[in-house]
Amino acid sequence: MLYYALVFLIVGLVAGALGLAGVAAVASQIAWVLFLIGIILLVIHVARGHTPPVL
C-alpha cells in the first residue's frame, strides 16, 4: 500500500514539475489516501500482534 502511495507521490511531483497541475493534484490526493490507509493497516497489524495458531 505504501509502495503505491510513493508511486503516486512521484507521479504527482513529476506532473507538477511539468506544469500539469490537474494531474499533480489528483495524484497527490491519491497518494495521501493510500498513505493514510497504509498507516491505519500498519497500526492495526501492530496492535493485534502475532499470536501462535491454535492446534
C-alpha positions in Angstrom: 0.0 0.0 0.0 2.8 2.4 0.9 4.6 1.5 -2.3 1.6 2.7 -4.4 1.4 5.9 -2.3 5.1 6.5 -3.1 4.5 5.8 -6.8 1.6 8.3 -6.9 3.6 10.8 -5.0 6.4 10.6 -7.6 3.9 10.9 -10.4 2.4 14.0 -8.8 5.8 15.6 -8.3 6.8 14.9 -12.0 3.4 16.2 -13.2 3.8 19.3 -11.1 7.3 19.9 -12.5 5.9 19.6 -16.0 3.2 22.1 -15.3 0.3 19.6 -15.2 -1.5 21.0 -12.2 -4.6 18.9 -12.5 -2.8 15.6 -12.8 -0.5 16.6 -10.0 -3.4 17.4 -7.7 -5.2 14.1 -8.4 -2.0 12.1 -8.0 -1.2 13.8 -4.7 -4.7 13.2 -3.3 -4.5 9.5 -4.3 -1.0 9.3 -2.7 -2.4 10.9 0.5 -5.3 8.5 0.8 -3.2 5.4 0.1 -0.7 6.6 2.7 -3.4 7.0 5.3 -4.8 3.6 4.6 -1.3 2.1 4.8 -0.7 3.7 8.2 -4.1 2.6 9.5 -3.4 -1.0 8.4 0.1 -0.8 10.0 -1.3 0.3 13.3 -3.9 -2.5 13.2 -1.3 -5.0 12.4 1.0 -3.9 15.2 -1.9 -3.6 17.7 -3.1 -7.2 17.0 0.4 -8.6 17.4 1.4 -12.1 16.4 -0.4 -15.0 18.1 0.6 -18.6 17.5 -2.0 -20.7 15.7 -4.3 -22.8 18.0 -3.9 -26.5 17.4 
